[in-house]
């Protein structure tokens, strides 16, 4: 029987969720099917070893989470090992800042590489030896064509390439030149080491690809020891082989690189060479999945940094408050396939909402306060009402909330001339204050510009829990805070960084090619919010459901004692649940 996906709707009258279920087949994973067959045939001696090989040239985003969960999750599924290996072969773009952020992201997602933290730079001496072996076999040569000439000689998809005039050099001459490249005798760009494969191959990646280039850049780990660096396509398969990786899992854009991967391992690795398998990369609606684009956002000041809560980076999602469990759940639900597809961003929010609903304690906060004076309540009196921290978790306990003559409600919860079916506060109307009394609006006060600045009410003293009128039915229930003890807070409300498909001409997902249209309303800051007194002591990273407003997280950077800043993670409305029910 397929598993049930649980989806929720929130009533304005309660902070409880209304539950319904959707039957959905379990997401497929063809990689696991391949590994099961390999284990049946006892390939690799029954071993399973995967790796996650990020380039330390930027921060990881949600797309990388799919690869992290797949590689580490596959190792866990089959009792194997997963290595974390940094592909640090291009010092012109790499930085230790990115290394540290990647390590933090993988740990945050809940995965542990144990003692298997590796760097491609660990293997520079061995990779150099592999290159020398190819030269000795007559399978590599030093080429002095310029970059422009190399492109011209390469040919096109419909025309074969032309052989370099340096392709016929002897092994001895190539070895001498490559050694002199290593010793720094030649300037950057003067020559490269290329594989000798087939300039007429229909696969452009096999038309004598570059294996090494001269680059005088200080490396963040090896310093100035090396002035030649291997290309990714050379370093990657051989690093896999050195580490004993059995299943090298990467995204579909590397499918055309697999013949080169196999050519290198077949010619240089004697036993149990690793094999590469490709899966479709993650694309999400209204989400930039290009590291280059994200860097542009950072460098141009569109966002405050890589960890801006609007960014799809893992550090941005963490700062905004998304639980790592929700990210893992999301990656499991979307499955692993070869066919490219686009996932609705609402599914990610659904996974987060489902996790937060179970664990986040409830609190009350008013984003845009409107003062309410309860005229028949004693002016100097303060009483305390009991409120459950979580409606479905008795272990979470309860808290005591101060209640007095003056309280604040949301400005949007009062209308002087409301439309039909407006069940909040209006002149002559009554509502229930969550955990407290029923109040009836009797008067209002306007400022010089004609806006309502104060609402006057009467309360029913017998309508609180335990009173004679506690069960009296009213149509609306509002959240509120007591004026005297309210904590002053700042909240940040987020929307997508990009305009949606209808507004941006239909472009839902953006890689390197499309030009994004930014959403001018992606961030709204509310600096005059009022909340329960205990919120003043919120700890960075602490998550709550603010009744009727959504799930919020105390900002990990800007929250200070008695000055909390809360990021809204997601709202309460579940659009994915609505879509699922409709289909």
Backbone torsions as a table, in degrees:
resi	resn	phi	psi	omega
1	UNK	NA	131.5	-179.7
2	UNK	-65.7	152.9	-178.9
3	UNK	-69.6	160.5	177.7
4	UNK	-96.3	131.8	170.3
5	UNK	-95.9	125.5	-176.6
6	UNK	-97.7	129.6	-178.1
7	UNK	-125.1	158.4	-167.0
8	UNK	-138.2	152.4	169.2
9	UNK	-130.8	146.9	-177.9
10	UNK	-111.2	127.9	176.7
11	UNK	-82.9	146.3	176.6
12	UNK	-66.7	-19.7	-175.8
13	UNK	-85.4	-8.1	-172.8
14	UNK	-154.8	160.9	172.9
15	UNK	-98.9	15.0	176.5
16	UNK	-88.4	152.5	-179.5
17	UNK	-95.8	143.0	173.0
18	UNK	-93.5	123.0	-170.3
19	UNK	-101.6	134.2	166.5
20	UNK	-141.5	167.4	-174.6
21	UNK	-126.3	153.2	177.2
22	UNK	-128.9	126.6	177.2
23	UNK	-84.4	126.7	-178.7
24	UNK	-136.2	135.3	178.0
25	UNK	-66.6	148.8	-179.0
26	UNK	-64.1	137.7	-177.8
27	UNK	-62.8	138.4	-177.8
28	UNK	-78.9	156.7	176.6
29	UNK	-145.9	94.5	-175.0
30	UNK	-70.1	-23.4	177.4
31	UNK	-62.7	-43.6	179.3
32	UNK	-64.1	-35.3	177.5
33	UNK	-63.8	-39.8	178.0
34	UNK	-63.9	-43.8	-177.7
35	UNK	-66.4	-37.1	178.2
36	UNK	-61.8	-40.3	177.3
37	UNK	-66.0	-39.9	178.1
38	UNK	-62.4	-40.6	-179.9
39	UNK	-67.4	-36.3	176.9
40	UNK	-60.7	-37.0	-178.9
41	UNK	-89.5	2.9	179.3
42	UNK	58.7	34.3	173.9
43	UNK	-65.6	146.7	179.8
44	UNK	58.1	26.9	179.5
45	UNK	64.2	25.3	-179.3
46	UNK	79.7	7.3	179.7
47	UNK	-84.3	150.4	169.6
48	UNK	-130.6	118.9	177.9
49	UNK	-137.1	120.9	177.7
50	UNK	-113.7	-179.6	177.5
51	UNK	-154.1	151.5	170.2
52	UNK	-113.4	114.1	-171.2
53	UNK	-112.9	69.3	-176.7
54	UNK	-72.5	151.4	170.7
55	UNK	-87.8	128.4	-179.1
56	UNK	-82.0	57.2	-178.9
57	UNK	-120.2	18.2	178.7
58	UNK	171.7	-179.9	179.8
59	UNK	-88.8	148.5	178.1
60	UNK	-71.4	147.7	176.3
61	UNK	-118.8	-177.1	-174.2
62	UNK	-60.9	-28.7	176.7
63	UNK	-63.4	-36.9	177.4
64	UNK	-67.2	-27.6	179.7
65	UNK	-60.3	-35.7	178.2
66	UNK	-61.5	-43.7	179.7
67	UNK	-68.6	-39.8	178.3
68	UNK	-60.9	-49.4	-178.3
69	UNK	-64.9	-36.7	179.9
70	UNK	-67.5	-48.2	-175.8
71	UNK	-70.6	-49.6	179.5
72	UNK	-70.7	-39.0	179.9
73	UNK	-65.1	-37.5	177.5
74	UNK	-63.3	-43.6	178.2
75	UNK	-61.1	-41.7	178.9
76	UNK	-66.7	-40.1	-178.2
77	UNK	-59.8	-37.1	-173.5
78	UNK	-112.2	18.0	177.1
79	UNK	64.9	30.6	-178.5
80	UNK	-103.6	-157.0	-178.9
81	UNK	-127.6	149.2	174.0
82	UNK	-128.3	126.8	179.5
83	UNK	-93.3	148.1	167.0
84	UNK	-103.7	114.4	-178.1
85	UNK	-127.8	124.8	178.6
86	UNK	-86.0	125.7	176.4
87	UNK	-85.5	77.1	-174.5
88	UNK	-98.7	65.0	-177.1
89	UNK	-107.2	3.7	-179.6
90	UNK	-132.7	83.0	-174.7
91	UNK	-64.9	-11.3	179.4
92	UNK	-70.3	-19.4	-176.8
93	UNK	-121.2	0.1	-171.0
94	UNK	-103.1	156.9	-178.4
95	UNK	-155.1	147.4	178.8
96	UNK	-63.5	-25.4	176.2
97	UNK	-57.6	-41.3	-179.1
98	UNK	-71.5	-35.7	176.9
99	UNK	-60.1	-48.2	-179.0
100	UNK	-62.7	-40.5	-178.3
101	UNK	-67.5	-38.3	-179.7
102	UNK	-66.4	-43.4	177.6
103	UNK	-59.9	-42.5	179.7
104	UNK	-64.4	-38.8	-178.4
105	UNK	-66.7	-43.6	-179.0
106	UNK	-64.0	-42.1	178.3
107	UNK	-66.2	-39.1	-179.9
108	UNK	-61.5	-36.9	178.4
109	UNK	-70.8	-10.1	173.7
110	UNK	100.7	17.2	-177.3
111	UNK	-110.5	151.5	-174.9
112	UNK	-131.7	121.0	177.1
113	UNK	-86.4	0.2	178.1
114	UNK	55.6	-121.0	-178.4
115	UNK	-99.3	17.0	-173.8
116	UNK	-108.5	58.3	172.6
117	UNK	-99.8	114.8	-175.4
118	UNK	-126.3	163.5	176.1
119	UNK	-133.4	141.8	174.1
120	UNK	-58.5	-31.1	179.1
121	UNK	-65.1	-20.5	173.9
122	UNK	-60.3	-26.8	-171.5
123	UNK	-104.5	9.7	-177.5
124	UNK	-53.5	-45.4	178.2
125	UNK	-60.9	-42.0	-178.7
126	UNK	-71.4	-36.1	177.4
127	UNK	-64.6	-37.2	176.0
128	UNK	-62.3	-41.9	178.0
129	UNK	-64.2	-40.5	176.9
130	UNK	-59.7	-42.2	179.6
131	UNK	-62.8	-41.5	177.7
132	UNK	-62.3	-37.0	179.3
133	UNK	-65.0	-39.9	176.7
134	UNK	-63.0	-39.6	178.1
135	UNK	-62.3	-45.2	179.6
136	UNK	-60.3	-34.4	179.7
137	UNK	-80.4	-3.4	-176.6
138	UNK	77.4	20.9	-176.8
139	UNK	-106.4	7.9	177.3
140	UNK	-152.0	150.8	-178.9
141	UNK	-148.5	156.2	177.1
142	UNK	-88.4	127.6	-175.3
143	UNK	-118.4	136.1	-178.2
144	UNK	-109.3	14.1	173.6
145	UNK	-65.0	145.6	173.9
146	UNK	-71.2	169.1	179.0
147	UNK	-60.8	-40.0	179.7
148	UNK	-66.6	-42.0	179.2
149	UNK	-65.2	-39.5	179.5
150	UNK	-60.8	-42.2	178.2
151	UNK	-64.2	-40.4	-179.4
152	UNK	-66.7	-37.4	-179.9
153	UNK	-73.9	-19.1	-172.0
154	UNK	-69.6	-27.2	-177.7
155	UNK	86.2	-166.7	-178.1
156	UNK	-130.2	-177.9	178.2
157	UNK	-64.9	-26.4	-178.9
158	UNK	-103.5	-10.6	-179.3
159	UNK	-127.0	137.2	178.5
160	UNK	-68.7	160.5	177.2
161	UNK	-82.2	172.0	176.3
162	UNK	-109.0	146.2	-178.7
163	UNK	-73.7	141.4	176.5
164	UNK	-65.6	143.0	176.6
165	UNK	-64.1	-13.7	-179.3
166	UNK	-96.6	4.4	-174.3
167	UNK	-69.8	-22.8	-175.0
168	UNK	-94.7	8.6	177.6
169	UNK	-58.7	151.0	-180.0
170	UNK	-75.2	161.2	178.5
171	UNK	-60.0	-38.8	-179.3
172	UNK	-64.9	-43.0	179.2
173	UNK	-65.6	-43.6	178.6
174	UNK	-62.5	-40.2	179.8
175	UNK	-64.6	-40.8	179.2
176	UNK	-63.9	-45.4	-179.8
177	UNK	-65.7	-40.3	-179.2
178	UNK	-65.8	-38.7	176.9
179	UNK	-63.4	-41.1	-179.6
180	UNK	-69.9	-32.3	171.8
181	UNK	-59.5	-45.6	-179.2
182	UNK	-61.5	-35.7	-176.9
183	UNK	-84.1	-1.3	174.3
184	UNK	85.1	24.7	-175.9
185	UNK	-76.6	-25.2	-173.3
186	UNK	-112.3	151.6	179.6
187	UNK	-74.1	164.4	177.8
188	UNK	-57.0	136.3	176.4
189	UNK	80.6	-2.1	-176.9
190	UNK	-69.1	-34.9	-178.7
191	UNK	-160.6	163.1	178.2
192	UNK	-138.3	163.4	170.6
193	UNK	-99.1	128.0	-178.9
194	UNK	-120.6	150.6	172.2
195	UNK	-76.1	144.3	175.5
196	UNK	-100.8	98.7	-176.2
197	UNK	-121.0	-84.8	-174.1
198	UNK	-161.3	106.0	-178.7
199	UNK	-73.5	-7.9	177.5
200	UNK	-103.0	5.2	-177.5
201	UNK	-63.0	139.4	174.8
202	UNK	-65.9	-19.0	176.2
203	UNK	-91.9	111.4	-175.8
204	UNK	-60.6	-24.8	-179.7
205	UNK	-68.6	-15.2	179.3
206	UNK	-99.8	3.8	178.9
207	UNK	-85.9	72.8	177.5
208	UNK	49.1	63.0	-177.9
209	UNK	-66.0	153.6	176.9
210	UNK	-72.8	134.9	178.7
211	UNK	-107.1	-35.4	-178.8
212	UNK	-139.2	146.1	173.5
213	UNK	-135.0	157.3	177.4
214	UNK	-84.9	129.9	-179.0
215	UNK	-152.8	107.9	179.2
216	UNK	-88.6	80.4	177.0
217	UNK	-131.2	137.7	179.7
218	UNK	-70.0	128.2	-179.1
219	UNK	-88.8	142.0	-174.9
220	UNK	-68.1	-12.9	178.4
221	UNK	-119.1	-40.4	-175.8
222	UNK	-97.7	-1.7	178.2
223	UNK	64.9	-129.0	-177.5
224	UNK	-105.7	19.3	-177.8
225	UNK	-63.4	-38.2	-176.2
226	UNK	-113.6	141.7	172.1
227	UNK	-120.6	1.1	169.9
228	UNK	-120.0	142.0	-177.6
229	UNK	-133.1	140.2	-179.7
230	UNK	-72.8	151.4	173.7
231	UNK	-76.1	158.3	-178.9
232	UNK	-57.6	-45.7	-176.3
233	UNK	-63.5	-21.8	176.2
234	UNK	-87.5	-45.8	-174.5
235	UNK	-71.3	-35.1	-171.4
236	UNK	-64.4	-55.2	-178.4
237	UNK	-65.4	-34.7	-178.4
238	UNK	-74.4	-32.9	173.5
239	UNK	-64.8	-41.4	175.4
240	UNK	-56.4	-45.3	-177.7
241	UNK	-66.0	-42.0	179.5
242	UNK	-59.4	-39.3	-176.7
243	UNK	-85.0	-4.9	-179.4
244	UNK	75.9	26.3	177.4
245	UNK	-65.2	135.7	179.4
246	UNK	-99.0	-37.1	-177.3
247	UNK	-129.1	106.3	-178.7
248	UNK	-93.8	102.4	-170.8
249	UNK	-101.0	123.5	-179.4
250	UNK	-142.0	177.6	-175.6
251	UNK	-86.0	166.7	-168.2
252	UNK	-63.2	-22.0	-179.9
253	UNK	-66.5	-13.0	177.6
254	UNK	-96.3	7.2	-179.7
255	UNK	-61.0	-42.3	179.8
256	UNK	-72.0	-12.0	178.3
257	UNK	-89.7	-12.0	-176.5
258	UNK	-60.0	-40.3	177.3
259	UNK	-57.8	-36.6	176.5
260	UNK	-69.3	-40.7	175.9
261	UNK	-54.2	-49.3	-178.2
262	UNK	-69.0	-36.4	179.3
263	UNK	-60.9	-43.9	-179.0
264	UNK	-67.8	-47.2	-178.1
265	UNK	-69.0	-36.8	179.7
266	UNK	-65.7	-32.4	-177.8
267	UNK	-89.5	-15.5	-174.0
268	UNK	-123.5	-18.6	-176.5
269	UNK	-112.0	121.5	-173.3
270	UNK	-77.2	-42.9	-173.0
271	UNK	-128.4	143.9	174.8
272	UNK	45.6	57.1	177.5
273	UNK	-65.4	148.1	177.2
274	UNK	-69.4	159.6	177.1
275	UNK	-126.5	143.6	-176.2
276	UNK	-97.6	140.2	176.6
277	UNK	-133.4	138.2	-175.5
278	UNK	-112.7	146.5	175.6
279	UNK	-134.1	161.3	-178.3
280	UNK	-69.0	133.1	177.5
281	UNK	-70.9	162.7	-178.4
282	UNK	-84.6	128.1	171.2
283	UNK	-123.7	134.4	-178.0
284	UNK	-127.1	138.8	179.5
285	UNK	-58.2	144.5	176.1
286	UNK	56.8	30.9	-175.3
287	UNK	-136.0	127.4	175.0
288	UNK	-77.4	125.8	-178.8
289	UNK	-117.5	28.6	179.0
290	UNK	-115.1	121.7	179.3
291	UNK	-62.6	-34.3	178.8
292	UNK	-64.4	-43.5	177.9
293	UNK	-62.8	-44.1	-178.4
294	UNK	-62.3	-38.3	177.5
295	UNK	-63.5	-37.3	176.6
296	UNK	-61.5	-41.8	178.0
297	UNK	-59.2	-41.8	-179.0
298	UNK	-68.4	-49.9	-174.6
299	UNK	-66.4	-31.2	-177.9
300	UNK	-87.1	-6.9	179.1
301	UNK	83.0	11.3	175.7
302	UNK	-60.5	-36.0	176.2
303	UNK	-124.0	167.5	-175.4
304	UNK	-80.7	-12.4	-179.4
305	UNK	164.7	-179.9	179.7
306	UNK	-61.3	-27.3	-178.2
307	UNK	-99.3	16.7	173.5
308	UNK	-56.5	132.1	-176.5
309	UNK	-61.8	-10.8	175.5
310	UNK	-86.3	-13.1	-176.9
311	UNK	-78.4	146.7	176.8
312	UNK	-82.9	12.4	175.7
313	UNK	-69.2	154.8	178.3
314	UNK	-64.1	-34.8	177.5
315	UNK	-68.7	-33.7	176.1
316	UNK	-69.0	-42.7	177.3
317	UNK	-64.5	-38.2	179.2
318	UNK	-65.3	-44.8	-179.7
319	UNK	-65.9	-36.5	179.6
320	UNK	-67.4	-30.9	175.6
321	UNK	123.0	3.1	178.3
322	UNK	-60.6	131.5	177.7
323	UNK	-73.9	141.4	177.9
324	UNK	-61.6	-31.3	178.2
325	UNK	-61.2	-34.5	179.7
326	UNK	-70.2	-36.5	177.9
327	UNK	-64.4	-44.0	179.4
328	UNK	-65.1	-40.6	178.3
329	UNK	-61.7	-44.0	178.6
330	UNK	-58.9	-46.8	-178.5
331	UNK	-64.8	-33.9	178.6
332	UNK	-70.7	-38.7	-175.8
333	UNK	-71.1	-32.5	-176.8
334	UNK	-76.7	-18.1	174.8
335	UNK	76.4	-178.4	-178.2
336	UNK	-130.7	118.7	-178.5
337	UNK	-143.8	173.1	176.7
338	UNK	-91.4	-27.2	-176.9
339	UNK	-75.6	131.4	177.6
340	UNK	-70.2	142.4	177.5
341	UNK	-154.5	167.4	-179.8
342	UNK	-117.2	128.2	-178.7
343	UNK	-95.2	135.8	176.5
344	UNK	-67.8	130.6	179.4
345	UNK	-58.9	-22.8	180.0
346	UNK	-63.2	-25.9	179.2
347	UNK	-68.0	-38.6	177.0
348	UNK	-62.4	-43.5	178.5
349	UNK	-65.4	-36.9	177.4
350	UNK	-60.9	-44.2	179.4
351	UNK	-62.7	-40.4	178.3
352	UNK	-67.5	-42.4	-178.7
353	UNK	-63.3	-39.4	-179.9
354	UNK	-63.8	-42.1	-179.9
355	UNK	-69.9	-44.3	-178.3
356	UNK	-66.6	-35.7	179.7
357	UNK	-60.2	-35.5	-179.4
358	UNK	-73.1	-32.9	-166.6
359	UNK	-116.8	-24.6	-174.8
360	UNK	-75.8	129.1	174.8
361	UNK	-73.7	154.9	-176.5
362	UNK	-92.5	142.0	175.4
363	UNK	-143.4	168.2	176.8
364	UNK	-118.0	134.8	179.0
365	UNK	-145.6	144.7	179.0
366	UNK	-112.9	118.4	-177.5
367	UNK	-70.7	-50.7	-177.7
368	UNK	-125.3	95.1	-168.0
369	UNK	-70.5	141.5	169.8
370	UNK	-126.7	125.7	-175.5
371	UNK	-74.3	135.1	175.9
372	UNK	-122.8	127.1	177.3
373	UNK	-110.0	122.8	179.8
374	UNK	-95.2	97.5	-167.6
375	UNK	-62.9	-32.9	-177.3
376	UNK	-94.1	13.5	174.8
377	UNK	-97.9	135.5	-178.3
378	UNK	-54.3	131.5	-172.3
379	UNK	-62.1	-40.2	-175.0
380	UNK	-94.3	1.1	-174.5
381	UNK	-85.6	138.5	170.1
382	UNK	-129.2	123.3	175.0
383	UNK	-117.6	168.9	-178.5
384	UNK	-121.7	131.5	178.1
385	UNK	-108.2	151.1	-176.7
386	UNK	-91.9	134.1	180.0
387	UNK	-134.8	129.8	177.2
388	UNK	-68.8	140.8	176.1
389	UNK	-73.7	-29.0	177.3
390	UNK	-149.6	127.4	-173.8
391	UNK	-66.0	-22.1	-175.1
392	UNK	-117.3	10.4	-177.5
393	UNK	-130.4	96.0	-179.5
394	UNK	-61.0	-29.2	-179.0
395	UNK	-65.7	-26.0	-178.7
396	UNK	-67.9	-18.3	176.6
397	UNK	74.7	-158.0	-177.7
398	UNK	-141.8	174.2	179.3
399	UNK	-137.5	161.6	180.0
400	UNK	-106.8	127.1	-178.0
401	UNK	-109.9	132.9	177.2
402	UNK	-72.3	143.3	178.2
403	UNK	-135.9	134.8	-178.7
404	UNK	-144.9	-170.0	-175.1
405	UNK	-66.5	-32.9	-179.3
406	UNK	-113.3	128.0	178.3
407	UNK	-133.3	173.3	174.4
408	UNK	-124.6	140.1	172.8
409	UNK	-124.1	175.7	176.9
410	UNK	-71.6	140.2	175.9
411	UNK	-56.0	-38.2	-178.0
412	UNK	-70.9	-10.3	-179.4
413	UNK	-89.4	6.5	174.4
414	UNK	-132.0	135.0	173.2
415	UNK	-137.7	133.6	-179.8
416	UNK	-72.8	-38.8	178.9
417	UNK	-128.0	77.7	-173.0
418	UNK	-77.9	157.3	173.1
419	UNK	-77.9	177.2	176.1
420	UNK	-64.5	152.7	179.1
421	UNK	62.0	27.7	170.1
422	UNK	-91.6	106.9	-170.9
423	UNK	-102.7	21.5	175.5
424	UNK	-102.7	-157.6	-171.4
425	UNK	-81.3	138.3	177.9
426	UNK	-152.9	165.1	179.6
427	UNK	-56.2	125.9	-178.9
428	UNK	80.3	-7.7	-178.8
429	UNK	-92.2	164.0	179.7
430	UNK	-129.2	150.2	177.8
431	UNK	-141.5	163.2	173.4
432	UNK	-99.6	135.0	172.2
433	UNK	-85.9	126.0	-175.5
434	UNK	-52.2	130.0	179.1
435	UNK	69.7	1.8	-174.2
436	UNK	-133.0	-131.2	-167.9
437	UNK	-103.0	168.6	167.6
438	UNK	-88.4	133.1	177.9
439	UNK	-123.7	153.0	179.3
440	UNK	-124.9	130.8	-178.5
441	UNK	-76.2	127.8	-178.8
442	UNK	-116.3	-21.0	-176.4
443	UNK	-164.0	169.7	176.5
444	UNK	-148.6	159.9	179.8
445	UNK	-124.8	137.3	179.2
446	UNK	-115.7	152.8	177.4
447	UNK	-86.3	-173.9	-176.1
448	UNK	-63.4	-23.9	-179.0
449	UNK	-93.8	4.6	176.1
450	UNK	85.9	10.3	178.4
451	UNK	-91.4	144.7	179.0
452	UNK	-68.0	122.1	-178.2
453	UNK	-112.6	-14.3	-177.1
454	UNK	-158.5	138.8	179.0
455	UNK	-119.1	135.1	178.2
456	UNK	-108.2	139.8	-174.2
457	UNK	-140.2	167.5	168.5
458	UNK	-117.6	145.5	179.0
459	UNK	-113.8	154.9	176.0
460	UNK	-97.0	106.4	-175.3
461	UNK	-65.6	-14.5	-179.2
462	UNK	-98.6	8.0	-174.3
463	UNK	-96.3	-4.6	178.0
464	UNK	-74.0	160.6	179.0
465	UNK	-50.6	128.5	-178.3
466	UNK	94.7	-14.2	179.8
467	UNK	-84.3	167.6	-176.1
468	UNK	-62.9	-31.0	-177.6
469	UNK	-103.9	17.2	-176.9
470	UNK	-61.1	-30.3	-178.0
471	UNK	-89.3	3.0	-178.7
472	UNK	-65.0	132.2	-174.4
473	UNK	-85.1	130.9	170.4
474	UNK	-131.2	156.7	-171.3
475	UNK	-79.4	-27.8	-174.3
476	UNK	-121.1	144.9	174.6
477	UNK	-127.8	126.9	-175.9
478	UNK	-114.9	150.8	168.7
479	UNK	-89.8	161.9	-170.6
480	UNK	-163.2	168.3	169.6
481	UNK	-141.1	148.3	178.3
482	UNK	-74.7	134.4	-173.9
483	UNK	-63.9	-42.3	-171.6
484	UNK	-67.7	-38.3	-174.2
485	UNK	-105.7	6.6	-173.8
486	UNK	-63.9	141.9	174.3
487	UNK	-90.4	134.5	178.4
488	UNK	-86.4	127.7	-173.2
489	UNK	-134.0	164.8	171.5
490	UNK	-118.9	136.9	175.5
491	UNK	-124.6	151.3	177.9
492	UNK	-124.5	120.0	-177.1
493	UNK	-103.2	127.7	-173.1
494	UNK	-113.2	145.8	169.4
495	UNK	-128.6	176.2	-179.7
496	UNK	-57.9	143.7	177.7
497	UNK	-68.3	-22.5	-180.0
498	UNK	-110.2	154.2	171.9
499	UNK	-68.0	152.5	-178.4
500	UNK	-74.7	175.3	-172.3
501	UNK	-58.5	-38.3	-178.1
502	UNK	-66.9	-31.6	-176.2
503	UNK	-90.4	-25.5	-177.4
504	UNK	-101.0	19.6	176.0
505	UNK	84.4	14.3	176.1
506	UNK	100.6	-7.0	-179.7
507	UNK	-77.8	103.0	-175.4
508	UNK	-82.7	-45.3	-176.3
509	UNK	-119.2	148.9	-173.6
510	UNK	-129.6	123.5	171.7
511	UNK	-101.0	-141.1	-178.8
512	UNK	-77.2	-24.6	-169.8
513	UNK	-81.0	-49.7	-173.2
514	UNK	-73.1	148.3	178.6
515	UNK	-93.3	118.6	-176.1
516	UNK	-75.0	150.6	171.6
517	UNK	-109.5	118.6	-173.1
518	UNK	-79.9	146.5	179.0
519	UNK	-86.5	115.0	-178.6
520	UNK	-67.6	-15.3	-179.0
521	UNK	-108.2	29.3	-178.2
522	UNK	-71.1	-17.8	178.8
523	UNK	-138.2	126.4	172.5
524	UNK	-123.9	124.8	-178.2
525	UNK	-105.5	126.2	176.8
526	UNK	-112.6	108.6	-172.5
527	UNK	-97.7	-6.6	-176.8
528	UNK	-113.0	33.0	-179.1
529	UNK	-74.4	153.8	177.4
530	UNK	-127.4	136.4	-178.4
531	UNK	-137.7	177.1	175.4
532	UNK	-55.0	148.5	-176.8
533	UNK	-55.5	-38.0	-175.5
534	UNK	-65.5	-20.0	-178.8
535	UNK	-67.2	-19.3	177.9
536	UNK	-63.2	-22.3	-178.5
537	UNK	-105.4	19.9	-179.5
538	UNK	-61.7	140.4	179.7
539	UNK	-90.1	145.1	176.6
540	UNK	-53.2	132.6	-179.8
541	UNK	89.3	-7.0	-179.4
542	UNK	-74.7	134.8	-174.9
543	UNK	-111.3	144.3	177.4
544	UNK	-141.7	157.4	162.7
545	UNK	-98.1	114.8	172.2
546	UNK	-84.6	119.8	-170.2
547	UNK	-53.0	128.2	176.2
548	UNK	71.1	-0.9	-176.4
549	UNK	-113.2	-28.7	-178.5
550	UNK	130.5	-170.4	179.3
551	UNK	-100.3	133.8	-175.9
552	UNK	-129.2	155.2	179.0
553	UNK	-134.0	134.5	176.4
554	UNK	-66.3	124.5	-174.5
555	UNK	-59.2	133.1	-175.6
556	UNK	-74.0	-17.9	-179.0
557	UNK	-101.7	-45.5	-168.0
558	UNK	-98.9	-7.3	179.4
559	UNK	-76.2	128.1	175.5
560	UNK	-130.7	162.3	-178.5
561	UNK	-58.2	130.1	-177.9
562	UNK	65.2	10.6	171.4
563	UNK	-141.6	67.7	-179.7
564	UNK	-73.2	144.1	172.0
565	UNK	-121.4	122.3	-176.2
566	UNK	-110.8	129.7	173.5
567	UNK	-94.8	131.6	173.7
568	UNK	-77.9	120.5	179.6
569	UNK	-73.9	-59.3	178.9
570	UNK	-152.6	159.9	174.7
571	UNK	-81.9	-174.5	-177.3
572	UNK	-91.2	-20.1	-177.5
573	UNK	-75.6	130.0	-176.1
574	UNK	-104.0	94.0	-178.8
575	UNK	-71.3	-30.0	178.3
576	UNK	-66.1	-40.3	177.9
577	UNK	-61.3	-39.5	179.2
578	UNK	-64.6	-44.7	178.9
579	UNK	-62.5	-41.4	-178.4
580	UNK	-64.6	-39.6	179.5
581	UNK	-68.0	-37.0	-178.4
582	UNK	-68.2	-28.7	-179.3
583	UNK	-95.6	NA	NA
